[in-house]
Amino acid sequence: MNYTNLLIDITDGVAVVTINRPEALNALSKDILEELGVAFAAIEKNETVACVILTGSGAKAFVAGADIAAMQSMNAVAAENFARLGHAVLSVIENFPKPVIAAVNGFALGGGCELAMACDIRIAADNARFGQPEVNLGVIPGFGGTLHLSRLVGKGRAKELIFTGDMIDAHEAYRIGLANKVVAADELIAAAHSMAAKISSKGPVAVRFAKQSVDSGLEMDLDRARCAEASLFGLCFATADQKEGMQAFLDKRPAKFTGC
């Protein structure tokens, strides 16, 4: 498919999805959200892809926010529908069966911060800036910011960032757990590819089950989460990858996983 607002590159099992609207600092419009949904649906079906990197074009912004110019004239019904679209698309990314790494270059504000939080891992350039500044506009985060930020950094810090609308730099984001690591801006994509390659070298089924266990376990009480983890652990033993991985360990050689 030809995308108007996205660039898609698939090489060596890694799909790089780049939001390509630099003249608007990659602000999330309805069209971009819809294209992201289509792109991730297509990537999910591509069996050659083991990991996804999501980033923004240009040096200034990952995604500077949602499209304020488009939102300014919305009534309550239109705004709710826009928020529901954002939630639906970000849920696709959050629940994507393959790991998704956000390579955060520049501003990740509002919807951009929410989009980064929907990814499994966030690698930040040292010029990255994170924030949920919606209260400055008289609204609240609408794409899951009030839900996901507290899960990543704790309720107190999340409330402070959301209530004040303050922007934080990459190192502070790392300190509080919003970013997984910080790298020089010119090393960002290489660092994301390095991590994606490392993840892609592991057992694909095991990585998928591990993601499922972490994500679902956070929504369960500990006893149910233990049962769910044990079930997924058991299912691993019905795969060829488990047999190959353990035999390779005993043979002291690299494993050759097939994803089945």
Phi and psi in degrees as a GROMACS rama.xvg file:
@    title "Ramachandran Plot"
@    xaxis  label "Phi"
@    yaxis  label "Psi"
@TYPE xy
-90.1275  124.272  ASN-2
-102.907  143.021  TYR-3
-83.083  -34.4943  THR-4
-119.757  4.64522  ASN-5
-128.646  149.598  LEU-6
-115.419  132.171  LEU-7
-122.181  126.362  ILE-8
-131.643  129.952  ASP-9
-122.455  115.426  ILE-10
-142.41  131.74  THR-11
52.0135  41.2824  ASP-12
79.7699  5.75424  GLY-13
-118.613  124.894  VAL-14
-97.2598  125.37  ALA-15
-105.304  117.52  VAL-16
-106.494  117.15  VAL-17
-114.293  121.182  THR-18
-74.3184  120.696  ILE-19
-118.006  71.7552  ASN-20
-138.558  56.6311  ARG-21
-63.8923  -26.8033  PRO-22
-65.0737  -21.8149  GLU-23
-113.483  22.8533  ALA-24
53.2484  34.3538  LEU-25
60.0129  28.3416  ASN-26
-56.7328  140.859  ALA-27
-78.7883  108.899  LEU-28
-97.9252  171.635  SER-29
-58.2267  -41.6004  LYS-30
-63.614  -42.3662  ASP-31
-64.2799  -44.2457  ILE-32
-58.9286  -44.8659  LEU-33
-64.3869  -40.216  GLU-34
-66.1731  -37.7972  GLU-35
-60.485  -42.5915  LEU-36
-60.4144  -44.1515  GLY-37
-65.8418  -43.0764  VAL-38
-63.3552  -45.3486  ALA-39
-68.2807  -32.3951  PHE-40
-64.1845  -40.1406  ALA-41
-69.2408  -41.2894  ALA-42
-65.7706  -36.6012  ILE-43
-59.1701  -34.7747  GLU-44
-79.7981  -13.9593  LYS-45
-82.9548  106.309  ASN-46
-70.6934  -12.9905  GLU-47
-79.9382  -15.6148  THR-48
-89.5624  125.917  VAL-49
-107.171  -20.5684  ALA-50
-154.96  152.872  CYS-51
-124.279  138.276  VAL-52
-111.358  129.216  ILE-53
-114.658  127.228  LEU-54
-147.94  179.835  THR-55
-119.612  152.064  GLY-56
-81.4413  151.842  SER-57
86.1759  169.185  GLY-58
-92.68  -10.8542  ALA-59
-89.788  -31.1751  LYS-60
-150.019  136.874  ALA-61
-70.1558  -68.5044  PHE-62
-150.683  118.89  VAL-63
-77.9556  -5.98165  ALA-64
144.868  -171.436  GLY-65
-80.5834  167.03  ALA-66
-76.9865  96.6406  ASP-67
-65.1687  -37.4131  ILE-68
-59.4819  -38.5343  ALA-69
-75.0598  -32.4941  ALA-70
-78.4816  -25.5399  MET-71
-54.4621  -36.6893  GLN-72
-97.9664  5.59883  SER-73
-69.5405  144.06  MET-74
-89.5104  -179.152  ASN-75
-61.4805  -39.6557  ALA-76
-67.8432  -45.3457  VAL-77
-63.426  -39.2219  ALA-78
-65.9596  -41.5592  ALA-79
-63.845  -40.2799  GLU-80
-64.2292  -38.7707  ASN-81
-64.7493  -42.8478  PHE-82
-62.7607  -41.135  ALA-83
-65.0818  -36.4042  ARG-84
-63.3624  -45.7002  LEU-85
-58.5212  -45.5644  GLY-86
-60.936  -41.9977  HIS-87
-64.1577  -45.1803  ALA-88
-70.2412  -43.5171  VAL-89
-66.6608  -28.6878  LEU-90
-66.996  -36.8125  SER-91
-58.781  -43.526  VAL-92
-69.4389  -44.8733  ILE-93
-60.9804  -38.3509  GLU-94
-97.5211  11.2041  ASN-95
-60.2265  134.917  PHE-96
-70.6575  -16.1377  PRO-97
-107.802  148.344  LYS-98
-60.6009  140.898  PRO-99
-121.888  124.672  VAL-100
-108.192  125.191  ILE-101
-88.5306  123.006  ALA-102
-100.41  99.6321  ALA-103
-92.8269  107.569  VAL-104
-108.77  114.163  ASN-105
77.7669  -143.257  GLY-106
-71.3471  131.596  PHE-107
-129.582  83.064  ALA-108
-117.26  147.608  LEU-109
56.1488  -121.172  GLY-110
-59.6143  -26.3452  GLY-111
-70.2241  -40.0908  GLY-112
-65.8561  -40.3816  CYS-113
-64.9023  -39.3083  GLU-114
-64.5222  -43.0251  LEU-115
-62.0571  -39.5251  ALA-116
-68.7619  -22.3235  MET-117
-73.169  -17.9177  ALA-118
-80.6668  162.138  CYS-119
-74.924  -37.6094  ASP-120
-137.701  141.989  ILE-121
-121.774  114.528  ARG-122
-102.087  124.863  ILE-123
-108.413  134.901  ALA-124
-69.3191  154.678  ALA-125
-68.6706  -7.64651  ASP-126
-100.819  9.04004  ASN-127
-71.3994  148.082  ALA-128
-135.383  128.877  ARG-129
-114.132  150.829  PHE-130
177.146  160.116  GLY-131
-121.154  81.4516  GLN-132
-90.6508  19.9031  PRO-133
-58.9596  -32.0178  GLU-134
-62.6078  -22.5363  VAL-135
-66.4038  -18.7118  ASN-136
-105.113  2.22008  LEU-137
82.0389  19.5209  GLY-138
-134.167  177.58  VAL-139
-110.742  165.71  ILE-140
-55.5661  137.505  PRO-141
-118.9  -5.00298  GLY-142
-113.243  27.2604  PHE-143
106.548  5.6711  GLY-144
-60.7251  -40.2753  GLY-145
-70.5435  -16.7244  THR-146
-96.0094  -44.3417  LEU-147
-87.401  -31.1221  HIS-148
-63.1125  -41.849  LEU-149
-65.9337  -31.3507  SER-150
-70.5406  -26.5719  ARG-151
-90.6504  -40.2942  LEU-152
-118.593  -3.09628  VAL-153
97.2834  154.119  GLY-154
-64.3875  -42.4354  LYS-155
-63.7979  -48.4964  GLY-156
-65.9424  -38.4953  ARG-157
-61.3281  -44.7982  ALA-158
-63.4836  -40.6944  LYS-159
-60.3516  -47.4517  GLU-160
-65.214  -40.2264  LEU-161
-74.3106  -42.9354  ILE-162
-68.5761  -37.0922  PHE-163
-87.8106  -23.451  THR-164
71.0158  14.4645  GLY-165
-66.4081  149.31  ASP-166
-102.95  139.343  MET-167
-120.707  153.962  ILE-168
-86.1673  177.302  ASP-169
-62.2636  -39.4735  ALA-170
-69.7282  -36.2707  HIS-171
-68.9531  -38.1442  GLU-172
-60.8866  -39.531  ALA-173
-66.3018  -42.3469  TYR-174
-60.56  -38.606  ARG-175
-92.4082  -2.18039  ILE-176
95.7538  8.30792  GLY-177
-79.1957  -34.7328  LEU-178
-109.228  143.316  ALA-179
-80.9028  -34.4976  ASN-180
-159.293  161.288  LYS-181
-123.759  132.934  VAL-182
-133.317  164.175  VAL-183
-60.2838  145.466  ALA-184
-56.3568  -39.4501  ALA-185
-77.2198  -2.92187  ASP-186
-109.454  2.27573  GLU-187
-60.5971  -54.8517  LEU-188
-66.0922  -36.9386  ILE-189
-63.6752  -40.2239  ALA-190
-65.286  -39.9233  ALA-191
-65.1608  -41.6444  ALA-192
-64.6222  -38.4768  HIS-193
-62.7442  -44.547  SER-194
-67.4918  -41.0785  MET-195
-61.4418  -40.4084  ALA-196
-65.0574  -40.1574  ALA-197
-63.2323  -45.6422  LYS-198
-63.1809  -40.9398  ILE-199
-65.8041  -21.7178  SER-200
-80.3604  -10.2829  SER-201
-87.0748  174.238  LYS-202
-64.8523  115.934  GLY-203
-59.1529  -40.3121  PRO-204
-66.6965  -41.9503  VAL-205
-63.3204  -41.5872  ALA-206
-63.2445  -43.1534  VAL-207
-63.0178  -44.828  ARG-208
-66.1692  -37.0781  PHE-209
-63.5583  -42.8906  ALA-210
-61.5193  -44.7083  LYS-211
-61.227  -41.1103  GLN-212
-68.0822  -43.6044  SER-213
-61.9536  -50.3886  VAL-214
-66.7225  -46.5577  ASP-215
-71.6477  -33.3218  SER-216
-63.2907  -31.1997  GLY-217
-66.6784  -20.9859  LEU-218
-98.3806  2.45229  GLU-219
-116.474  162.056  MET-220
-73.0392  163.932  ASP-221
-62.6807  -37.2959  LEU-222
-65.0267  -44.6298  ASP-223
-66.4171  -37.8069  ARG-224
-64.6034  -39.2578  ALA-225
-60.6533  -44.5968  ARG-226
-62.6524  -42.1919  CYS-227
-64.8551  -42.549  ALA-228
-63.6112  -43.8986  GLU-229
-61.3052  -37.9817  ALA-230
-64.9436  -44.0859  SER-231
-66.8706  -37.9299  LEU-232
-59.0782  -45.1996  PHE-233
-62.4958  -40.6263  GLY-234
-62.2913  -30.4409  LEU-235
-57.2411  -31.4085  CYS-236
-78.4178  -1.48606  PHE-237
-96.2792  7.99185  ALA-238
-108.973  153.344  THR-239
-67.9861  -30.536  ALA-240
-61.3418  -39.1734  ASP-241
-63.0037  -43.5328  GLN-242
-65.368  -42.3384  LYS-243
-66.2591  -44.4544  GLU-244
-62.3703  -44.6506  GLY-245
-73.1659  -36.1592  MET-246
-67.5593  -39.0105  GLN-247
-62.7807  -39.1027  ALA-248
-61.7338  -46.0586  PHE-249
-66.9893  -33.1438  LEU-250
-82.445  -5.86035  ASP-251
57.1641  49.9892  LYS-252
-138.283  159.619  ARG-253
-64.0858  140.979  PRO-254
-77.3814  147.693  ALA-255
-114.927  90.3306  LYS-256
-80.3688  147.049  PHE-257
-117.654  -7.78748  THR-258
79.8609  22.9532  GLY-259
